[in-house]
Amino acid sequence: MQKQVTYKGTEPTEELESRVDAVQAKLETAAPDAAFAKYVVERNPRGHAVGLAVALADGHSWVRHAEGTDWERAFLEIERRVDRFEAGD
């Protein structure tokens, strides 16, 4: 699966890249036929946010967004959303 990452209001760091890679690994397990994943990692006045859009094999897309007061909370929430995708939600 191809991936693209855009950073807004922050710069790429090893920590952020590692967190995106962890979500990507979960996503590849949850949606092995997906063709593309687009991430937006953003620091804004409200906090930290991670957006995820996935192009699925059936031509549909799956879009989720998570926010938190820090990167750990934002990424934990997006991982939970990927877990729910895997469970069929």
N, C-alpha and C positions, 0 to 999 in steps of 0.2 A: 504494500500500500504506500503510495506517495504521500508525503506530508509537506505542508508549508506552514511556517510560523511567522507571525507579524507581532512586533513589540511596539506598544504605544505607551509613552510616558515612562518608559524604563528601557534599559539596555539589556541585551542578552548576557547572561552570566552562566557559569557552569552549573550553578544550582537550578536556575530556571530551565536550562536545556535538559538537565537530568530529570526534572519533574515532568517536562513535556514528553521525554522518552518513556517514562514510566506509564503515563497515560496512554501513549501510543501502543505500548506493549499490551496493555489491557484491552485496548480497542481492537487490536489485531486478533486477539483471542475471541472477543465478543462478536466481531463482524469480519471474519476472515475473507469474505468475498468483496469487501468494500474496496473501492479504487483509490480514494483520495480523502485526506483529512486536512482541514484548515484550522489552525489555532490562532487565536488573538489573545495575547498576554498583555494586560493593561494595568497600569497604575494610574488611578484617577483620584479626584478629591474625596470620593466616598470610600476608597480603599483599594483593594486588589481584585482583579477580575480575570477570568479565563473563559473565552468563548470557543466553541468547537462545532464545526460543521463537517459532516461526513457525507460523501457521495456513495450511496449503497449500490450494490450490484443490480438491483431490480429497477434502477433509474430514479428511485426516490432519494430523499436526503433526510438526515437526522441532525438536528441543531439543538445545542444545549448551551447554557450560560451559567456560570457560578461566580459568586462574589464572596469575599471574606475580608476581615480586618488585616490579614497578613497573607503571604503566599501559601503557607501551610494550609490554612483554612480554605482558601480558594481552590487549591489543587485537590484537597481532600473531598470537597463537594463535587468537583467535576469527575473525580474517580468514582464517587458514589453513583453519579448519573450514568457513567459507563457501565457500572455493575448492574444497574437496573435495566439498561439496554440488553445486556447479556441474559438477564432473567426474563426478557420478553416484554418489559414495560415500555 
